[in-house]
Amino acid sequence: MAFNKEDSKVPAAIGDISVVLTDYSGTDPSTADFEVQVLEADGNMFKLVKGNLVPHLTPAQISGLMDFMADMRAKAEDEIL
């Protein structure tokens, strides 16, 4: 008796995308990380792709995100302290 063949899984869609931007208060450089859900046709997760976002960004995008984080730090200092 033979084993049943496993159904082949094929990525069919992109699910949720998450980005975490961190502006450290010390001397550590800022970081940008991502997670992308890759889904099968039935909506089940096929794979979770995650890593460093910076290599996927253009210099203009990096500059924009750095400006955004500087604005958020200034806002936090003004409104929370």
C-alpha positions as CSV (number, residue, x, y, z in Angstrom):
1,M,0.0,0.0,0.0
2,A,1.4,3.4,-1.0
3,F,1.3,6.6,1.0
4,N,-1.0,9.3,0.0
5,K,0.7,12.1,-1.9
6,E,0.8,15.4,-0.1
7,D,-1.0,18.3,-1.9
8,S,1.4,20.8,-3.3
9,K,1.1,24.2,-1.8
10,V,1.3,27.3,-3.9
11,P,1.5,30.9,-2.7
12,A,-1.6,32.7,-3.9
13,A,-1.9,36.1,-2.1
14,I,-0.2,38.5,0.3
15,G,-1.9,38.7,3.7
16,D,-1.0,41.1,6.5
17,I,2.1,43.2,6.3
18,S,3.7,44.6,9.4
19,V,6.5,47.1,9.8
20,V,8.3,48.0,13.0
21,L,10.4,51.2,13.1
22,T,12.6,51.7,16.2
23,D,14.4,54.9,17.0
24,Y,16.7,54.1,19.9
25,S,17.4,56.8,22.4
26,G,21.0,55.8,22.8
27,T,23.8,55.4,20.3
28,D,22.3,52.4,18.5
29,P,21.2,53.0,14.9
30,S,17.5,53.0,14.1
31,T,16.0,49.8,12.7
32,A,13.2,48.9,10.4
33,D,11.9,45.3,10.3
34,F,9.0,43.7,8.4
35,E,6.8,40.7,8.3
36,V,4.7,39.6,5.3
37,Q,2.1,36.8,5.4
38,V,2.1,34.7,2.2
39,L,-1.2,32.9,1.9
40,E,-2.5,29.9,0.0
41,A,-5.6,30.1,-2.2
42,D,-7.7,28.9,0.8
43,G,-6.5,31.8,3.0
44,N,-4.2,29.6,5.2
45,M,-0.8,30.9,5.8
46,F,1.8,29.4,3.4
47,K,4.8,31.3,4.8
48,L,5.8,34.2,7.0
49,V,8.6,36.2,5.5
50,K,10.4,38.6,7.9
51,G,13.6,40.5,8.1
52,N,15.4,43.8,7.8
53,L,13.4,46.3,5.7
54,V,16.3,48.7,5.0
55,P,17.8,46.7,2.1
56,H,14.4,46.9,0.3
57,L,14.1,50.7,0.7
58,T,15.3,53.5,-1.6
59,P,17.4,56.3,-0.2
60,A,14.4,58.6,-0.4
61,Q,12.2,56.2,1.6
62,I,14.9,55.8,4.2
63,S,15.2,59.6,4.6
64,G,11.4,59.9,4.8
65,L,11.2,57.3,7.5
66,M,14.0,58.9,9.5
67,D,12.3,62.2,9.3
68,F,9.0,60.6,10.4
69,M,10.7,59.0,13.4
70,A,12.4,62.3,14.3
71,D,9.0,64.0,14.2
72,M,7.5,61.3,16.4
73,R,10.3,61.6,18.9
74,A,9.8,65.4,19.0
75,K,6.0,64.9,19.4
76,A,6.5,62.5,22.3
77,E,8.9,64.8,24.0
78,D,6.6,67.8,23.7
79,E,3.4,66.0,24.7
80,I,4.5,63.4,27.2
81,L,7.3,65.1,29.1
